[in-house]
Amino acid sequence: MSDPIIIFSSFLTVLAGNLLAGAALLCAVFNWLGRHDRDSAAAALQYRLYSSLPSLFFFWLSQAALQLLSVAILYPAIYSGFKTARNPVVLSVAATVALGAFCMQQLYLGKTDKKQSSPEPYKATLPLLMTGILVSAGTTWFQENYQLFLMDHGLARVASSITQGALTFPSNYYSQSAFLHYSVASIAIGGLALALGLYESDKRDKDSVQKKARIKSGAFIFLIATVLQAPVGGFYYNMLPAEMMARMAGSDQAVSTIFGTSLLLMTIATGCIARAALTAGRFSLIAGSIAASGTVLCMMASRHQMRTMTLEPYLNIEAHPDLISTETTVAIIVILLALANWLFYLKKRLFDLGDRSRG
């Protein structure tokens, strides 16, 4: 039971990170495209993305804290070497960060609900691009190394990992491939979010022509990023540990099935989004978004298998996690809170903003 909980928790967090990183990177692109005309469609999209960044950051932070809280409950039962996770201080800090980030998220969502003016003056593209790169690098690092927070001397391990990663990044092909893979995936998810209206302002439903243009633009962004994902994904695959590559290639039936399912879902998503890019069809867009989300879920399952390989030396053979019902129950409650936060965010973006456009 513990594996599905950890995978679904990672899935919810990585999607929130994709939304944040995709918005930050696309914000720089649209800012550059609209640098000469602040009344253009590109400038309007840049303003919407820029305005959504604070709420998205706290949304991701709350999801990340809830993920840490769930694994802090489960990992001591599965692995040794995570003794600090049994300390109530660790659990209370994660819970406090989650609650505080949720409150800040609601504060910024409330601000963006208000009627917005025309796009702000031109902002320097390079700082926005650097912000997008740092956000993408930070969320990528978290997904790769979040377990360090829970180990003995966790903060020292985190500081060492960040420092070492920054110094060795130019020569570390695995880190480069993971960063590129996550960044391109975030741009793709950002395009879908743009098409669905998850970055929208109060003007979203006023003009059906603008709505169709938004859907087509977001869908084309997804398709371009997906095409780029082919060589980037191949680069990332070739940098995986040899054992993990063998498992994905067929030596482990479960892992290879998950990998094959992810490729199938991505193919379905590409076909549906391509249709949406041509027709602005809402049904094709939603079907493609569901398939793309399924792809991310499968990727998180594969990533969990790789992390399990890395943590095998810490495996606690004296306790089986499925027999510890208390930890499992509490972890499920935490995951339900994370899911509720996602549903609340979607409701605010997909429903409430359109209803308030008359205010």
C-alpha positions in Angstrom: 0.0 0.0 0.0 2.9 2.4 0.7 4.2 2.4 -3.0 0.9 3.8 -4.5 0.8 6.5 -1.7 4.3 7.7 -2.4 3.8 7.6 -6.2 0.5 9.5 -6.1 2.0 12.0 -3.7 4.9 12.6 -6.1 2.5 12.9 -9.0 0.5 15.7 -7.3 3.7 17.6 -6.4 5.4 17.2 -9.8 2.3 18.5 -11.6 2.3 21.5 -9.3 6.0 22.0 -10.1 5.3 21.7 -13.8 2.7 24.4 -13.6 5.1 26.7 -11.8 8.1 26.0 -13.9 6.1 26.1 -17.1 4.6 29.5 -16.2 8.0 30.9 -15.3 9.7 29.8 -18.5 6.8 30.8 -20.8 6.5 34.1 -19.1 10.0 35.0 -20.3 9.2 33.8 -23.8 5.9 35.9 -24.1 7.6 38.9 -22.5 10.2 38.8 -25.3 7.6 38.3 -28.0 5.6 41.2 -26.7 8.5 43.6 -26.0 7.6 46.0 -28.8 3.8 46.1 -28.3 2.4 45.8 -24.8 -1.1 45.6 -26.1 -0.4 42.4 -28.1 -1.7 39.0 -27.3 1.8 37.9 -26.2 2.1 40.7 -23.7 -1.4 39.9 -22.3 -0.3 36.2 -21.9 2.9 37.3 -20.2 1.0 39.4 -17.7 -1.4 36.6 -16.9 1.5 34.2 -16.3 3.5 36.7 -14.3 0.5 37.5 -12.1 0.0 33.8 -11.4 3.5 33.0 -10.3 3.1 33.9 -6.6 0.0 31.8 -6.1 1.6 28.9 -8.1 4.8 29.1 -6.0 2.9 28.7 -2.7 0.6 26.1 -4.3 3.7 24.0 -5.2 5.3 24.7 -1.8 2.2 23.4 0.0 2.1 20.3 -2.2 5.8 19.6 -1.6 5.4 20.0 2.2 2.5 17.6 2.2 4.6 15.1 0.1 7.4 15.4 2.6 4.9 14.9 5.5 3.6 11.7 3.9 7.0 10.1 3.2 8.2 11.2 6.6 5.4 9.1 8.0 6.1 6.1 5.8 9.9 6.0 5.3 10.9 5.1 8.9 8.8 1.9 8.6 10.3 1.0 5.2 13.9 2.1 5.5 16.5 2.6 8.2 18.6 5.8 8.1 15.5 8.0 8.4 15.5 8.3 12.2 15.0 12.0 12.2 11.6 11.5 10.5 10.4 10.0 13.8 11.1 13.3 15.5 7.8 15.2 16.0 9.6 18.4 15.1 10.2 17.2 11.5 6.5 16.3 11.1 5.3 19.6 12.8 7.6 21.7 10.5 6.3 20.0 7.4 2.7 20.5 8.5 3.3 24.1 9.4 5.0 24.9 6.1 2.1 23.2 4.3 -0.5 25.2 6.2 1.4 28.5 5.8 1.9 28.0 2.1 -1.8 27.1 1.7 -2.8 30.4 3.4 -0.4 32.4 1.2 -1.8 30.6 -1.8 -5.3 31.7 -1.0 -4.1 35.2 -0.4 -2.6 35.5 -3.8 -5.5 33.7 -5.5 -7.8 36.3 -3.9 -5.6 39.1 -5.4 -5.7 37.6 -8.9 -9.5 37.2 -8.6 -9.9 41.0 -8.6 -10.4 42.8 -11.8 -7.0 43.3 -13.5 -5.8 46.2 -15.6 -3.9 46.2 -18.9 -0.5 44.5 -19.1 2.3 46.0 -17.1 5.2 47.8 -18.7 7.9 45.7 -20.4 10.1 43.7 -18.0 13.6 42.6 -18.8 13.5 39.2 -20.4 16.8 37.9 -19.1 15.8 38.2 -15.4 12.5 36.5 -16.1 14.4 33.7 -18.0 16.8 33.3 -15.2 13.9 33.1 -12.7 12.3 30.4 -14.9 15.6 28.4 -15.0 16.1 28.6 -11.3 12.5 27.6 -10.6 12.8 24.6 -13.0 16.2 23.6 -11.5 14.8 23.9 -7.9 11.7 21.8 -8.6 13.8 19.3 -10.5 16.2 18.9 -7.6 13.4 18.5 -5.1 11.9 15.5 -7.1 15.3 13.9 -7.4 16.5 14.4 -3.8 13.5 15.1 -1.4 14.5 12.0 0.7 17.6 13.9 1.9 15.4 16.1 4.1 14.4 13.0 6.1 17.8 11.4 6.7 20.1 12.0 9.6 21.7 15.5 9.3 19.2 16.3 6.6 19.8 20.0 6.3 23.6 19.4 5.9 22.9 16.7 3.3 20.6 19.1 1.4 23.1 21.9 1.5 25.9 19.6 0.3 23.7 18.2 -2.5 22.8 21.6 -3.8 26.4 22.9 -3.6 27.8 19.8 -5.2 25.1 19.7 -7.9 25.7 23.3 -8.8 29.5 22.8 -9.1 29.4 19.6 -11.1 26.4 20.5 -13.3 28.6 21.4 -16.3 30.1 18.0 -16.4 27.3 15.9 -14.9 25.3 14.6 -17.9 22.7 12.9 -15.8 21.9 16.2 -14.0 21.8 18.0 -17.4 19.4 15.4 -18.8 17.1 15.5 -15.8 17.0 19.3 -15.9 16.2 19.4 -19.6 13.7 16.6 -19.3 11.8 18.3 -16.5 12.0 21.8 -18.1 10.6 20.7 -21.5 7.9 18.7 -19.7 7.0 21.7 -17.7 6.7 23.8 -20.9 4.4 21.2 -22.3 2.3 21.1 -19.2 2.4 24.9 -19.1 1.0 25.0 -22.6 -1.9 22.7 -21.6 -2.6 24.8 -18.5 -2.7 27.9 -20.7 -5.1 26.2 -23.1 -7.3 25.0 -20.2 -7.3 28.5 -18.5 -5.3 27.7 -15.4 -3.3 30.9 -15.8 -6.3 33.0 -16.9 -7.3 36.4 -15.7 -10.9 37.7 -15.2 -11.2 38.3 -19.0 -11.1 34.6 -19.9 -14.8 34.1 -21.0 -15.5 37.5 -22.5 -14.5 36.7 -26.1 -15.0 33.3 -27.8 -12.4 34.3 -30.4 -9.8 35.0 -27.8 -10.8 31.7 -26.1 -10.2 29.7 -29.3 -6.9 31.5 -29.9 -5.8 30.7 -26.3 -6.6 27.0 -26.7 -4.8 26.8 -30.1 -1.8 28.7 -28.7 -1.5 26.5 -25.6 -2.0 23.3 -27.7 0.7 24.3 -30.2 3.1 25.0 -27.2 2.4 21.5 -26.0 3.1 20.0 -29.4 6.3 21.8 -29.9 7.6 20.8 -26.4 6.5 17.2 -27.0 8.5 17.1 -30.3 11.5 18.5 -28.4 10.9 15.9 -25.6 11.9 13.1 -28.0 15.6 13.8 -28.2 15.6 15.2 -24.6 13.9 12.0 -23.3 16.4 9.9 -25.3 19.3 11.8 -23.7 17.7 11.3 -20.2 17.1 7.6 -20.8 20.7 7.0 -21.9 21.9 8.7 -18.6 19.9 6.4 -16.4 21.6 3.7 -14.3 22.3 0.5 -16.3 20.0 -1.6 -14.1 17.1 0.8 -14.5 17.6 0.9 -18.3 17.5 -2.9 -18.3 14.3 -3.0 -16.2 12.6 -0.5 -18.5 13.8 -2.4 -21.6 12.1 -5.6 -20.5 14.0 -7.4 -17.7 11.4 -6.3 -15.2 7.8 -6.8 -16.5 6.2 -4.3 -14.2 8.6 -1.5 -14.9 8.7 -2.1 -18.6 4.8 -2.2 -18.7 4.7 1.1 -16.9 7.2 2.6 -19.3 5.3 1.3 -22.3 2.0 2.6 -21.0 3.5 6.1 -20.6 4.6 6.1 -24.2 1.1 4.9 -25.3 -0.6 7.6 -23.2 1.8 10.3 -24.6 0.9 9.2 -28.2 -2.8 9.5 -27.4 -2.2 12.9 -25.7 -0.3 14.2 -28.8 -3.1 13.1 -31.1 -5.8 14.7 -29.1 -3.9 17.9 -28.5 -3.0 18.1 -32.2 -6.7 18.0 -33.0 -7.4 20.7 -30.4 -4.7 22.8 -31.9 -6.5 22.7 -35.3 -10.1 22.9 -34.1 -9.9 24.5 -30.6 -12.1 21.6 -29.5 -12.7 21.5 -25.8 -13.3 17.7 -25.7 -10.0 16.9 -27.5 -8.2 19.3 -25.2 -9.6 17.7 -22.0 -9.0 14.1 -23.3 -5.4 15.0 -24.2 -4.9 16.6 -20.8 -6.1 13.5 -19.1 -3.8 11.3 -21.2 -0.8 13.7 -20.5 -1.5 13.5 -16.8 -1.5 9.7 -17.0 1.9 9.9 -18.7 3.2 12.0 -15.8 1.8 9.4 -13.3 3.5 6.6 -15.1 6.8 8.6 -15.1 6.5 9.1 -11.4 6.0 5.3 -10.9 9.2 4.7 -12.9 11.0 7.4 -10.9 9.8 5.7 -7.7 11.3 2.4 -8.9 14.6 4.1 -9.5 14.6 5.8 -6.1 13.7 2.4 -4.5 16.9 1.0 -6.2 19.0 3.8 -4.7 17.5 3.3 -1.2 17.8 -0.5 -1.1 20.8 -0.4 1.2 18.6 1.3 3.8 15.8 -1.3 3.5 14.4 -2.2 6.9 13.9 -6.0 6.7 12.5 -6.2 10.2 9.2 -4.3 9.4 6.9 -4.6 6.4 5.2 -1.3 5.6 1.9 -2.9 4.6 1.5 -4.3 8.1 1.7 -0.9 9.8 -1.8 0.3 9.4 -1.5 3.4 11.5 1.3 5.0 9.4 -0.5 4.0 6.2 -3.8 5.5 7.4 -2.2 8.8 8.4 -0.3 9.0 5.1 -3.6 8.4 3.2 -5.2 11.3 5.1 -2.2 13.6 4.1 -2.6 12.6 0.4 -6.3 13.3 0.6 -5.5 16.8 1.8 -3.0 17.3 -1.1 -5.7 16.1 -3.5 -8.3 18.4 -1.9 -5.8 21.3 -2.4 -5.5 20.4 -6.1 -9.2 20.3 -6.5 -9.7 23.6 -4.7 -7.0 25.2 -7.0 -8.7 23.8 -10.1 -12.1 25.1 -9.0 -10.7 28.6 -8.3 -9.1 28.7 -11.7 -11.6 26.9 -13.9 -14.9 28.1 -12.5 -14.7 31.1 -10.1 -12.7 33.4 -12.3 -15.2 33.2 -15.2 -18.1 33.9 -12.8 -16.4 37.1 -11.5 -15.6 38.6 -14.9 -18.6 40.9 -14.5 -17.3 42.4 -11.2 
